[in-house]
Amino acid sequence: MIDMLYDKRPGERDTQAYNKWTVDIEKSAQLNVNDHEISRDISACAVYLNVYNSAIEVCNLLQIAEVAKYLSEKHHRELEGRKKHTETEKKLFDNLIDVQRKLNKLKNDKDAANPNVQIVSEQLQKMILEKGDDSRAIVFVKARATCRALAKYLDEDLQKIGVKASRLYGQQTKGADEGMTEAVQTETLQKFRDGFYKVMVCTSVGTEGIDVPDCNIVINYNYSGDEITKIQMKGRSRKKGATIIVMGDEKQLEQEMINAYKANMMYKAISELKKINARAVEHKLKMFQTDEMQKLRYKTEYEKAKKSRRSEDDLEILCRRCNSMACLVSDVRKLGSQHFVIAKDFPSKITTKPHKSPKKYDGIEKKGKMYCKKCPLDWGIVADRDGVDLFILKLQCFKLRNMRTGVVSQHKKWLDVPYDVPELGLEDIPKFFRNETEENASPE
């Protein structure tokens, strides 16, 4: 499987296709390579290739200094767990340090400067001043790494006109770059509506799935989707006197022309559809609705069947990076939407650090982060409820192995895990752990 994927690697390394290929390689290594050391090394190589792919995207659109900062973030994250690195991971980390050194030497070189990012900032300054204090601007980019770096650059550069910029991108998905929580997304959007932020740098999440406020300035910065994306972007600039700017290379502009042509054809098709006899449309609509309802029934039955196929087989929960055993799925309990471990030996398998942003939610207090003891992978959070530590797992950081069949799987949601996890209420937690302690203390 790995060989097949390797042969299918995209030729251009600065593309989204290459980014996806690195994620597929990492996942395949974790699920299909039985030798745990080889699996870990292949996964590590794939992760670093993913980092460099994102760095190329940042380099194409921003300054060398921003590329160095992006790699520095990855550097510090890996540095914290360097004592747990394999030999391959050490070599990859040392190469990353070497690349950073070279970039730091270049960042003040005028010949290496990227003029495009300054053009974006200048255009924003000019249009915001022209259109007035109630202006709102969205800048669309492809990658999350670019989104974070550009938002930081603009936030600093636009201070000269008293404007603040923020970033907006999607939530965490398995294998992808780090995501934003729904709470942070909501807070960012509200501050954009209120005018605290007047500029927002977005990935595709700004074109679909999230209620982004209307604005009067839209810049498409080397970002191309399809004709639907183009229409969605246009929908973000519904204010009177809105301006849309496209910035990109020849390939990008050619794609924009194709998208514009297809979007125009869609508008013509809608116009022709409106000319069709109303009864004929109603008849076809009913047929379509009947078909969709049938599909929904099939889907509902499938979900019921999937739940009824919950296995009684126990599952080993293994670290996605180093394959070390975390616990059994039978050692997990559900608390609302969270899943925590009750195995008594679990604390010996982790290292913990205070959380950078501790807070209370759903009756528990988030107080720490937990990491695999054998590698630097983030396993989730440590929360507190009435003096009891709850070790809440981040499912996408694990793989599951069926103890009977040996089949290995990965899941994004606990709902998809083929096991019925028992549920506890908040009021049950102190009593549950007290009973556990009393049982352990009682003489045999």
C-alpha positions as CSV (number, residue, x, y, z in Angstrom):
1,M,0.0,0.0,0.0
2,I,2.8,2.4,0.9
3,D,4.6,1.6,-2.3
4,M,1.5,2.2,-4.4
5,L,1.0,5.6,-2.7
6,Y,4.7,6.5,-3.1
7,D,4.4,5.8,-6.9
8,K,1.4,8.1,-7.0
9,R,3.1,11.1,-5.4
10,P,2.3,14.4,-7.2
11,G,5.1,15.9,-9.3
12,E,4.6,19.5,-8.0
13,R,5.5,19.8,-4.3
14,D,3.8,23.1,-3.7
15,T,0.2,21.9,-4.4
16,Q,-2.7,20.9,-2.2
17,A,-2.6,17.5,-3.9
18,Y,0.9,16.9,-2.5
19,N,-0.3,18.0,0.9
20,K,-3.1,15.4,0.8
21,W,-0.6,12.8,-0.4
22,T,1.5,13.3,2.7
23,V,-1.6,12.9,4.9
24,D,-2.5,9.7,3.1
25,I,1.1,8.3,3.5
26,E,1.0,9.0,7.2
27,K,-2.4,7.3,7.7
28,S,-1.4,4.3,5.5
29,A,1.8,3.8,7.6
30,Q,-0.1,3.8,10.8
31,L,-2.8,1.4,9.6
32,N,-0.9,-1.0,7.3
33,V,2.8,-1.2,8.5
34,N,3.1,-3.9,11.2
35,D,6.6,-3.0,12.3
36,H,6.0,-0.2,14.8
37,E,9.4,1.4,14.4
38,I,9.2,1.6,10.6
39,S,5.6,2.8,10.8
40,R,6.7,5.6,13.2
41,D,9.6,6.6,10.9
42,I,7.5,6.7,7.8
43,S,4.8,8.7,9.6
44,A,7.5,11.2,10.8
45,C,8.8,11.7,7.3
46,A,5.3,12.3,6.0
47,V,4.6,14.8,8.7
48,Y,7.8,16.8,7.9
49,L,7.0,16.7,4.2
50,N,3.5,18.1,5.1
51,V,5.2,20.9,7.1
52,Y,7.6,21.8,4.2
53,N,4.7,21.8,1.7
54,S,2.9,24.3,3.9
55,A,6.1,26.3,4.2
56,I,6.4,26.5,0.4
57,E,2.8,27.9,0.3
58,V,3.8,30.5,2.9
59,C,7.0,31.3,1.0
60,N,5.1,31.9,-2.3
61,L,2.7,34.4,-0.7
62,L,4.6,36.0,2.2
63,Q,8.1,37.1,3.3
64,I,11.0,34.8,4.2
65,A,10.6,36.0,7.8
66,E,7.1,34.5,7.9
67,V,8.4,31.2,6.6
68,A,11.0,31.2,9.3
69,K,8.4,32.0,11.9
70,Y,6.1,29.2,10.7
71,L,8.9,26.6,10.8
72,S,9.9,28.0,14.3
73,E,6.4,27.1,15.6
74,K,6.9,23.5,14.4
75,H,10.5,23.5,15.8
76,H,9.3,24.5,19.3
77,R,6.5,22.0,19.3
78,E,9.0,19.2,18.5
79,L,11.7,20.5,20.7
80,E,9.5,20.0,23.8
81,G,9.5,16.2,23.2
82,R,13.0,15.8,21.6
83,K,14.1,13.4,24.4
84,K,11.5,11.0,23.1
85,H,12.6,11.1,19.4
86,T,13.7,8.1,17.4
87,E,17.0,8.4,15.4
88,T,15.0,9.2,12.2
89,E,13.0,11.9,14.0
90,K,16.3,13.4,15.4
91,K,17.6,13.6,11.8
92,L,14.4,15.2,10.5
93,F,14.5,17.7,13.4
94,D,18.1,18.6,12.8
95,N,17.3,19.2,9.1
96,L,14.5,21.5,10.1
97,I,16.9,23.5,12.3
98,D,19.3,23.7,9.4
99,V,16.6,25.0,7.1
100,Q,15.6,27.6,9.7
101,R,19.2,28.9,9.9
102,K,19.4,29.3,6.2
103,L,16.1,31.2,6.1
104,N,17.2,33.5,9.0
105,K,20.2,34.5,6.9
106,L,18.0,35.3,3.9
107,K,15.2,37.2,5.7
108,N,16.9,40.6,5.6
109,D,18.1,40.1,1.9
110,K,16.2,42.6,-0.2
111,D,16.6,40.4,-3.3
112,A,14.7,37.6,-1.5
113,A,11.8,39.9,-0.5
114,N,8.3,39.0,-1.8
115,P,6.5,42.2,-3.1
116,N,3.1,40.6,-3.3
117,V,2.3,40.6,0.4
118,Q,3.1,44.3,0.6
119,I,0.8,44.9,-2.3
120,V,-2.1,43.2,-0.4
121,S,-1.5,45.4,2.6
122,E,-1.3,48.6,0.5
123,Q,-4.5,47.7,-1.3
124,L,-6.3,47.1,2.0
125,Q,-5.1,50.4,3.4
126,K,-6.1,52.3,0.3
127,M,-9.6,50.7,0.1
128,I,-10.4,50.9,3.8
129,L,-9.5,54.6,3.9
130,E,-11.5,55.3,0.7
131,K,-14.6,53.3,1.8
132,G,-14.8,54.6,5.4
133,D,-14.6,53.5,9.0
134,D,-17.4,50.9,8.7
135,S,-15.4,48.9,6.0
136,R,-15.0,45.1,6.4
137,A,-12.5,43.2,4.4
138,I,-11.9,39.4,3.8
139,V,-8.7,38.0,2.3
140,F,-9.0,34.4,1.0
141,V,-6.0,32.1,1.0
142,K,-5.6,28.3,0.5
143,A,-3.7,27.0,3.5
144,R,-4.1,27.4,7.3
145,A,-0.4,28.1,7.6
146,T,-0.7,31.0,5.2
147,C,-3.8,32.2,6.9
148,R,-2.1,32.4,10.3
149,A,1.1,34.0,8.9
150,L,-0.7,36.5,6.7
151,A,-3.2,37.5,9.5
152,K,-0.2,38.2,11.8
153,Y,1.6,40.2,9.2
154,L,-1.4,42.3,8.3
155,D,-2.3,42.9,12.0
156,E,1.1,44.4,12.5
157,D,1.3,46.3,9.2
158,L,-2.2,47.8,9.4
159,Q,-1.7,49.3,12.8
160,K,-0.5,52.4,11.0
161,I,-4.1,53.1,10.1
162,G,-5.6,51.8,13.3
163,V,-6.9,48.5,11.8
164,K,-6.7,45.1,13.4
165,A,-6.7,41.8,11.5
166,S,-7.6,38.3,12.5
167,R,-7.6,34.8,11.1
168,L,-10.5,32.3,10.5
169,Y,-10.1,28.7,9.4
170,G,-11.7,25.3,10.0
171,Q,-11.7,23.0,12.9
172,Q,-9.2,20.2,13.7
173,T,-9.3,17.2,11.3
174,K,-7.3,14.1,11.5
175,G,-3.9,14.5,9.8
176,A,-4.5,18.2,9.0
177,D,-2.8,21.3,10.3
178,E,-4.1,22.5,13.7
179,G,-7.6,23.9,13.7
180,M,-9.8,26.4,15.5
181,T,-12.4,25.5,18.0
182,E,-16.0,26.4,17.3
183,A,-16.0,28.8,20.2
184,V,-12.9,30.7,18.8
185,Q,-14.6,30.8,15.4
186,T,-17.7,32.3,16.8
187,E,-15.8,34.8,18.9
188,T,-13.7,35.9,15.9
189,L,-16.8,36.4,13.7
190,Q,-18.6,38.4,16.4
191,K,-15.5,40.7,16.8
192,F,-15.5,41.1,13.0
193,R,-19.2,42.1,13.0
194,D,-18.6,44.5,15.9
195,G,-15.6,46.1,14.1
196,F,-13.0,45.1,16.6
197,Y,-11.4,43.3,13.6
198,K,-11.9,45.1,10.2
199,V,-9.8,42.6,8.2
200,M,-10.2,38.8,8.4
201,V,-7.9,36.3,6.6
202,C,-9.9,33.1,5.7
203,T,-9.4,29.7,4.2
204,S,-12.3,28.0,2.4
205,V,-14.2,28.0,5.7
206,G,-15.1,31.6,4.9
207,T,-16.9,30.6,1.7
208,E,-19.0,27.8,3.1
209,G,-20.4,26.3,6.2
210,I,-20.0,29.3,8.5
211,D,-22.1,32.5,8.7
212,V,-19.5,35.1,7.7
213,P,-20.8,38.7,7.9
214,D,-21.1,40.7,4.6
215,C,-18.2,42.9,3.7
216,N,-17.3,45.5,1.1
217,I,-13.8,44.4,0.3
218,V,-12.8,40.9,-0.8
219,I,-9.3,39.9,-1.9
220,N,-8.7,36.5,-3.4
221,Y,-5.0,36.0,-2.8
222,N,-3.7,33.1,-4.9
223,Y,-6.8,31.1,-4.0
224,S,-8.8,29.2,-6.6
225,G,-11.7,26.9,-6.0
226,D,-14.4,26.2,-8.6
227,E,-17.4,28.1,-10.0
228,I,-19.4,27.4,-6.8
229,T,-16.6,28.9,-4.7
230,K,-16.6,31.9,-6.9
231,I,-20.3,32.5,-6.4
232,Q,-19.9,32.0,-2.6
233,M,-17.1,34.5,-2.5
234,K,-19.2,37.0,-4.4
235,G,-21.9,36.4,-1.8
236,R,-19.5,37.7,0.9
237,S,-19.4,41.1,-0.8
238,R,-23.1,42.0,-0.9
239,K,-22.6,45.5,0.5
240,K,-23.3,48.4,-1.9
241,G,-20.1,49.6,-3.6
242,A,-18.2,46.4,-2.7
243,T,-14.8,45.6,-4.4
244,I,-13.4,42.2,-5.3
245,I,-9.7,41.8,-6.2
246,V,-8.0,38.7,-7.6
247,M,-4.3,38.4,-7.0
248,G,-2.3,35.4,-8.4
249,D,0.0,34.0,-11.0
250,E,-1.0,33.2,-14.6
251,K,-2.3,29.8,-13.7
252,Q,-4.4,31.2,-11.0
253,L,-5.9,33.9,-13.2
254,E,-6.6,31.4,-15.9
255,Q,-8.6,29.3,-13.4
256,E,-10.5,32.4,-12.4
257,M,-11.5,33.0,-16.0
258,I,-12.7,29.4,-16.3
259,N,-14.7,29.8,-13.0
260,A,-16.2,33.0,-14.2
261,Y,-17.3,31.3,-17.5
262,K,-18.9,28.4,-15.6
263,A,-20.6,30.7,-13.1
264,N,-22.1,32.6,-16.0
265,M,-23.4,29.4,-17.5
266,M,-25.0,28.5,-14.2
267,Y,-26.8,31.8,-14.1
268,K,-28.0,31.2,-17.7
269,A,-29.2,27.7,-16.7
270,I,-31.2,29.2,-13.8
271,S,-32.7,31.8,-16.1
272,E,-33.8,29.0,-18.6
273,L,-35.2,27.0,-15.7
274,K,-37.4,29.9,-14.7
275,K,-39.0,29.8,-18.2
276,I,-40.1,26.1,-17.7
277,N,-43.8,25.5,-17.0
278,A,-44.5,25.7,-13.2
279,R,-46.4,22.4,-13.1
280,A,-43.6,20.6,-14.9
281,V,-41.1,22.0,-12.4
282,E,-43.4,21.1,-9.5
283,H,-43.8,17.5,-10.8
284,K,-40.0,17.1,-11.2
285,L,-39.5,18.6,-7.8
286,K,-41.8,16.1,-6.2
287,M,-40.0,13.3,-7.9
288,F,-36.7,14.6,-6.7
289,Q,-38.0,15.0,-3.1
290,T,-39.4,11.5,-3.1
291,D,-36.0,10.2,-4.2
292,E,-34.2,12.2,-1.5
293,M,-36.6,11.0,1.2
294,Q,-35.9,7.4,0.1
295,K,-32.2,8.1,0.3
296,L,-32.7,9.6,3.8
297,R,-34.6,6.5,4.9
298,Y,-31.8,4.2,3.6
299,K,-29.2,6.4,5.5
300,T,-31.3,6.3,8.7
301,E,-31.6,2.5,8.5
302,Y,-27.9,2.2,7.8
303,E,-27.1,4.3,10.9
304,K,-29.4,2.1,13.0
305,A,-27.8,-1.0,11.6
306,K,-24.3,0.4,12.3
307,K,-25.2,1.0,15.9
308,S,-26.7,-2.4,16.3
309,R,-23.5,-3.9,15.0
310,R,-21.6,-2.6,18.0
311,S,-19.0,-5.2,18.8
312,E,-18.5,-6.9,22.1
313,D,-14.8,-7.2,21.2
314,D,-12.6,-5.0,23.3
315,L,-10.3,-2.6,21.5
316,E,-6.8,-1.5,22.3
317,I,-6.3,2.3,22.1
318,L,-2.8,2.9,20.7
319,C,-0.8,6.1,20.3
320,R,-1.0,7.1,16.6
321,R,2.6,8.1,16.5
322,C,4.6,5.4,18.5
323,N,2.0,2.7,18.9
324,S,2.3,2.5,22.7
325,M,-0.7,1.2,24.5
326,A,-2.8,3.9,26.2
327,C,-5.7,1.8,27.5
328,L,-8.6,-0.4,26.5
329,V,-11.8,1.1,25.1
330,S,-13.5,-0.7,28.0
331,D,-11.5,1.6,30.3
332,V,-13.3,4.6,28.8
333,R,-16.4,6.4,30.0
334,K,-18.5,9.0,28.3
335,L,-19.3,12.3,30.0
336,G,-21.6,14.4,27.7
337,S,-19.6,14.6,24.4
338,Q,-16.2,14.0,26.2
339,H,-14.6,10.6,26.7
340,F,-12.2,10.0,29.6
341,V,-10.1,7.1,30.9
342,I,-10.7,5.4,34.2
343,A,-7.8,2.9,34.1
344,K,-5.7,3.2,37.2
345,D,-2.4,2.8,35.5
346,F,-3.1,5.5,32.8
347,P,-1.3,8.3,34.6
348,S,1.9,6.3,34.4
349,K,1.7,6.4,30.6
350,I,1.5,10.2,30.2
351,T,3.4,13.4,30.9
352,T,1.4,16.5,31.7
353,K,1.8,20.2,31.5
354,P,-0.4,23.1,32.7
355,H,-2.8,24.2,30.0
356,K,-2.0,27.6,28.4
357,S,-5.7,28.7,28.6
358,P,-7.4,26.9,31.5
359,K,-11.1,27.4,31.8
360,K,-14.3,25.9,33.1
361,Y,-17.0,24.4,30.8
362,D,-19.8,21.8,31.1
363,G,-19.2,21.5,34.8
364,I,-15.5,20.6,34.6
365,E,-12.3,22.6,34.7
366,K,-9.8,22.2,31.9
367,K,-6.4,22.5,33.7
368,G,-3.7,20.6,31.7
369,K,-2.5,19.0,28.6
370,M,-1.3,15.4,28.4
371,Y,1.2,13.8,26.1
372,C,2.4,10.3,25.4
373,K,5.3,9.3,27.7
374,K,7.2,7.6,24.8
375,C,6.7,10.3,22.1
376,P,5.7,13.9,22.0
377,L,2.2,13.3,20.7
378,D,-0.6,15.3,22.3
379,W,-3.2,12.9,23.8
380,G,-5.8,15.3,25.0
381,I,-6.5,17.3,28.2
382,V,-6.6,16.8,31.9
383,A,-9.7,18.2,33.6
384,D,-10.9,18.5,37.2
385,R,-14.3,17.7,38.7
386,D,-14.6,18.0,42.4
387,G,-10.9,17.2,42.9
388,V,-11.0,14.2,40.6
389,D,-8.6,14.2,37.5
390,L,-10.4,13.3,34.3
391,F,-8.1,12.3,31.4
392,I,-10.0,13.3,28.3
393,L,-8.8,11.6,25.1
394,K,-8.3,13.3,21.7
395,L,-9.6,10.5,19.5
396,Q,-7.8,11.6,16.3
397,C,-4.4,11.1,18.1
398,F,-5.1,7.3,18.5
399,K,-5.7,4.2,16.5
400,L,-7.8,1.2,17.7
401,R,-6.9,-2.4,17.4
402,N,-9.5,-5.2,17.8
403,M,-8.1,-7.6,20.4
404,R,-9.7,-10.6,18.7
405,T,-9.2,-9.9,15.0
406,G,-6.1,-7.6,15.1
407,V,-7.8,-5.2,12.7
408,V,-6.5,-1.6,13.1
409,S,-8.7,1.4,12.5
410,Q,-8.9,5.1,13.0
411,H,-11.9,7.2,13.7
412,K,-12.8,11.0,13.7
413,K,-15.7,10.6,16.1
414,W,-16.4,8.3,19.0
415,L,-19.9,7.7,17.5
416,D,-18.1,5.7,14.8
417,V,-16.1,3.5,17.2
418,P,-17.7,0.0,17.1
419,Y,-18.2,-0.2,20.9
420,D,-20.8,1.0,23.3
421,V,-19.0,3.3,25.8
422,P,-20.8,3.5,29.1
423,E,-22.0,6.9,30.2
424,L,-21.6,8.7,33.5
425,G,-23.2,12.0,34.7
426,L,-21.3,14.8,36.4
427,E,-22.9,13.8,39.7
428,D,-21.7,10.2,39.3
429,I,-18.0,11.0,39.0
430,P,-17.0,11.6,42.6
431,K,-19.2,8.6,43.7
432,F,-17.7,6.4,41.0
433,F,-14.1,7.2,41.9
434,R,-14.9,6.9,45.6
435,N,-16.3,3.5,45.2
436,E,-13.3,2.5,43.1
437,T,-11.0,3.7,45.9
438,E,-13.0,1.8,48.6
439,E,-12.9,-1.4,46.6
440,N,-9.1,-1.2,46.3
441,A,-8.7,-0.4,50.0
442,S,-10.9,-3.2,51.3
443,P,-9.2,-6.5,52.4
444,E,-9.6,-9.6,50.4
